[in-house]
Amino acid sequence: MFDYLANSTWCSLIGSAKRITRPEWEELFPQTQFFLVPYTLIAQESQQSRHVLVVEQNGQRYSAETFDALLNVNQIVITDQNLELVAKAFALMTLADYLGEEVDFTDWQSGKWEGRHTFDHYLKAWTKIQGIEFWWWFTFEDGRLKFVTRDGISDYHIGNYIDVSLQTLPLPPLVDYRFAQR
């Protein structure tokens, strides 16, 4: 087997799944289980340590891309009272590579911002791994989550962070999420 790996241009080694929780998930999705699965991508001269978040409920799997379906199966209606909680629960689902350590939410604002879409809220967080400041821009409409953009990274190595080389864990790109209308 190791001869095969030595001659291969790439391979992926998967670790064992570990159940994780976050207060936001426990409050919003008490029947849902979250697992963090580490894997290592090895390609020629480089190696990247990554994670996948596996979200399961009633035999179904969910992801950040299907977050609206997870809200639906849990019969969650978005209101002014739970808007921030919904945003934080979503944001955490987009941070698989950073959930092994502290994630602190540092700002939540409502307003109107023009970008890829017209956004009405933003959320900011800091991760202990690499000291990254993440921003998410949200569009909520008629009690539903419509769009989310997680900005590309402009600032990192902030605060008391755990240094992980950018070759091992590259900075994440900008990602857009669009949710189906019910």
C-alpha positions as CSV (number, residue, x, y, z in Angstrom):
1,M,0.0,0.0,0.0
2,F,2.7,2.5,0.9
3,D,4.4,1.8,-2.5
4,Y,1.2,2.9,-4.1
5,L,1.0,6.1,-2.1
6,A,4.7,6.9,-2.9
7,N,4.0,6.6,-6.6
8,S,0.6,8.4,-6.6
9,T,0.3,12.1,-7.4
10,W,-2.3,12.5,-4.6
11,C,-4.3,10.7,-2.0
12,S,-6.7,11.5,0.8
13,L,-6.5,10.0,4.3
14,I,-9.6,10.2,6.4
15,G,-9.7,10.2,10.2
16,S,-12.5,9.2,12.5
17,A,-15.6,11.3,13.0
18,K,-16.0,13.2,16.3
19,R,-19.3,14.4,17.5
20,I,-19.2,18.2,18.2
21,T,-21.7,20.6,19.6
22,R,-22.1,24.4,19.7
23,P,-24.7,26.2,21.8
24,E,-26.3,27.7,18.7
25,W,-26.8,24.2,17.2
26,E,-28.1,22.8,20.5
27,E,-30.7,25.5,20.8
28,L,-31.8,25.6,17.2
29,F,-31.4,22.0,16.2
30,P,-31.7,19.8,19.3
31,Q,-32.5,16.6,17.3
32,T,-29.6,17.1,14.9
33,Q,-26.2,15.5,15.2
34,F,-23.0,17.2,14.0
35,F,-19.7,15.4,13.3
36,L,-16.3,16.7,12.5
37,V,-14.3,14.5,10.2
38,P,-10.6,15.3,9.6
39,Y,-8.9,14.3,6.4
40,T,-5.5,15.0,4.9
41,L,-4.9,15.7,1.2
42,I,-1.5,14.6,0.1
43,A,-0.4,15.8,-3.3
44,Q,3.2,15.5,-4.6
45,E,5.2,17.8,-2.3
46,S,2.3,19.3,-0.3
47,Q,0.0,18.2,2.4
48,Q,-3.3,19.9,3.5
49,S,-5.2,19.1,6.7
50,R,-8.9,19.7,6.2
51,H,-12.2,18.9,7.9
52,V,-15.7,18.0,6.7
53,L,-18.8,18.7,8.8
54,V,-21.3,15.9,8.6
55,V,-24.8,17.0,9.8
56,E,-27.4,14.3,10.2
57,Q,-31.0,14.1,11.4
58,N,-33.5,11.3,10.8
59,G,-31.2,9.5,8.4
60,Q,-30.8,12.6,6.2
61,R,-27.6,14.6,5.7
62,Y,-27.5,18.4,5.5
63,S,-24.8,21.0,4.7
64,A,-24.5,24.8,4.6
65,E,-25.8,24.5,1.0
66,T,-29.0,22.8,2.3
67,F,-29.4,24.9,5.5
68,D,-32.9,25.9,4.5
69,A,-33.9,22.3,4.3
70,L,-32.5,21.8,7.8
71,L,-34.6,24.7,9.1
72,N,-37.7,23.3,7.4
73,V,-37.3,19.8,8.8
74,N,-37.0,21.4,12.3
75,Q,-40.0,23.6,11.6
76,I,-38.0,26.7,12.3
77,V,-39.6,29.9,11.2
78,I,-37.2,32.9,11.1
79,T,-38.3,35.7,13.2
80,D,-36.8,38.9,14.6
81,Q,-36.2,37.0,17.9
82,N,-34.2,34.2,16.4
83,L,-32.5,35.9,13.4
84,E,-29.1,36.2,15.0
85,L,-29.2,32.6,16.3
86,V,-30.1,31.4,12.8
87,A,-27.2,33.4,11.3
88,K,-24.7,32.1,13.9
89,A,-25.8,28.5,13.4
90,F,-25.4,28.8,9.6
91,A,-22.0,30.6,9.9
92,L,-20.7,27.7,12.1
93,M,-21.7,25.2,9.4
94,T,-19.3,27.0,7.0
95,L,-16.3,26.7,9.3
96,A,-15.5,23.0,9.4
97,D,-11.7,23.6,9.3
98,Y,-11.9,26.0,12.3
99,L,-14.3,24.2,14.6
100,G,-11.6,22.3,16.5
101,E,-10.9,25.4,18.4
102,E,-12.5,28.6,19.6
103,V,-14.9,30.6,17.3
104,D,-16.0,33.9,18.8
105,F,-18.8,36.0,17.2
106,T,-17.7,39.6,17.5
107,D,-20.3,41.7,15.7
108,W,-23.9,41.5,14.4
109,Q,-25.5,44.4,12.6
110,S,-28.7,45.1,10.6
111,G,-28.9,47.7,7.9
112,K,-28.7,47.8,4.1
113,W,-25.6,47.0,2.1
114,E,-25.2,46.6,-1.6
115,G,-22.8,44.0,-2.9
116,R,-23.4,40.8,-4.8
117,H,-27.0,41.2,-3.5
118,T,-28.7,43.7,-1.3
119,F,-27.9,42.5,2.2
120,D,-29.8,43.4,5.4
121,H,-27.5,41.9,8.1
122,Y,-23.9,41.0,8.6
123,L,-22.1,38.8,11.1
124,K,-18.5,38.8,12.0
125,A,-16.4,36.2,13.9
126,W,-12.9,35.4,14.8
127,T,-11.3,31.9,14.8
128,K,-8.5,30.9,17.0
129,I,-7.1,28.7,14.2
130,Q,-5.1,31.2,12.1
131,G,-6.7,34.2,13.8
132,I,-9.0,34.8,10.9
133,E,-11.8,37.5,10.9
134,F,-14.7,36.1,8.9
135,W,-17.7,38.2,7.6
136,W,-21.0,36.8,6.4
137,W,-23.6,39.0,4.6
138,F,-27.2,37.9,4.9
139,T,-30.4,38.6,3.1
140,F,-33.6,37.6,4.9
141,E,-36.9,38.0,3.3
142,D,-40.4,37.1,4.4
143,G,-39.2,34.9,7.3
144,R,-36.7,33.1,5.1
145,L,-33.0,33.1,4.5
146,K,-32.5,34.0,0.8
147,F,-28.8,34.7,0.3
148,V,-25.5,34.5,2.2
149,T,-22.1,35.6,1.1
150,R,-19.1,34.6,3.2
151,D,-16.4,37.1,2.2
152,G,-12.9,36.1,1.2
153,I,-10.4,36.6,3.9
154,S,-8.8,40.1,4.1
155,D,-7.3,39.8,7.6
156,Y,-5.8,36.9,9.5
157,H,-3.2,36.3,12.2
158,I,-5.2,38.5,14.5
159,G,-5.1,38.2,18.3
160,N,-3.9,35.1,20.3
161,Y,-4.2,32.6,17.5
162,I,-2.9,29.1,16.7
163,D,-0.6,29.3,13.8
164,V,-1.3,26.8,11.0
165,S,0.7,27.3,7.8
166,L,-1.2,28.5,4.8
167,Q,0.2,25.5,2.9
168,T,-1.4,23.1,5.4
169,L,-4.7,25.1,5.7
170,P,-5.1,27.6,2.9
171,L,-7.2,30.7,3.5
172,P,-10.8,30.1,2.4
173,P,-12.3,31.8,-0.6
174,L,-15.5,33.9,-1.0
175,V,-18.5,31.7,-1.1
176,D,-22.1,32.5,-2.1
177,Y,-25.1,30.6,-0.9
178,R,-28.6,30.9,-2.5
179,F,-31.6,29.2,-0.9
180,A,-34.7,27.9,-2.6
181,Q,-37.9,29.7,-2.2
182,R,-40.7,27.7,-0.5
